[in-house]
C-alpha cells in the first residue's frame, strides 16, 4: 500500500505550455522548460516532474535543469525518451531498416540513461511509438520483433542499475505498434530477460488497447514489474489524455487498489493534455491530485470492506457494484 507520507505526484511538463499567451503575455514562441517547470511548481501537492530527453534536457543541460527544478521545490522522477530528432525515426527507432539509424536510436537512449544517472535518477521510460508498420506486406514481422528486442536489450544492459520502463501503446503514430498491449510487452520483457526492465501503464493506452486496467496491472506485477503509472482518462478510441477519473472512475479506483495491493510505491504521473484545448494547467493538475487523493481514501475504506471482499470471492457483480457505488457516491 502507499502510505499518505509517500504519495508522490508528477506531471507532464508540456501541459504547462497551455495558454502560454495569457500566462506570459507578449512573449513569442513556446515557453522554455524552466518556465513550464516554474508554472508547474505552483500546483499544490505536486512533488515531481518527468523530463523528455533530449528535447527538455540534453546531456549538456540536464544537471542545470534538474538543479533549477530542485530550487523550485520539485524533484525529477525520471527521464522519458523522445525519438523526434532524426526524421528517419518516423520509419522506426529500434526497428528502423537502416542499421545506422538503429544505432543512433540506441545510442541516444544510452545517453539518456547516462543523463538520468547524472542527476541521481534511476528511471528511464521508453515509448517506442515509431516502431511498427502501416500496411500489410510492409515488413517482416519476425525481423521487426528481433530488432525491437535487440534494441531493448542493448539499452537495458547499458546500466543495470537504471530501471528501463516500457510504455506500450496500441498505435499512433504508426497504424500498428510492435508493442501494442500488456501481454505482448511482457512477452518481450521475458525474452530479453533483463532484471531492470518493467512496464509503464498509461490508463488511456490501456483503455484503447481494450484492456481492463486492474487486470493488466496484476499481470505486469506478476510477470515483470510496474515501474510507472500514468493516470488520465479517455473514451477508449484514442489517447484522449482527459482528466483523471472523468470517464472511468471505477476502473481508475480498481487500478489504484490493485497496484497498492501489489506493492507499487512509485510516483503517480498525470499524462493529461490540458494544452489541447487551452485549459488552465495549474487548476487541471490540482484537480487531478485532489481526485487521486479522494480515490486513495476510498481505496482505504474498501480495503477493509468485508462485503466487497465477499462479493469478489463469489464473483457477485451486483453486490460488488453496490459496495463500490456506496463508497464512491455515498449511502442514502
Buried (B, 14 or more C-beta within 10 A) or exposed (E): BBEEEEBBBBBBBBBBBBBBEEBBEEEEEEBBBBBBBBBBBBBEBBBBBBBBBBEBBEEEBBEEBBEBBEEBEBBBBBBBBBBEEEEBBEBBBBBBBEEEBBEBBBEBBBBBBBBBBEBEBBBBBBBBBBBBBEEEEBBEEEEBBEBBBBBBBBBBEBBEEBBBBBBBBBBEEBEBBBBBBBBBBBBBBEEBEBEBBBBBBBBBBBBBBEBBBBBBBBBBBEBBBBBBBBBBBBEBEEBBBBBBBBBBBBBBBBBBBBBBBBEBEBBBBBBBBBBEEEBBBBEBBBBBBEBBBBBBEBBBEBEEBEBBBEBBEEEBEEBBEBBBEBBBEEEE
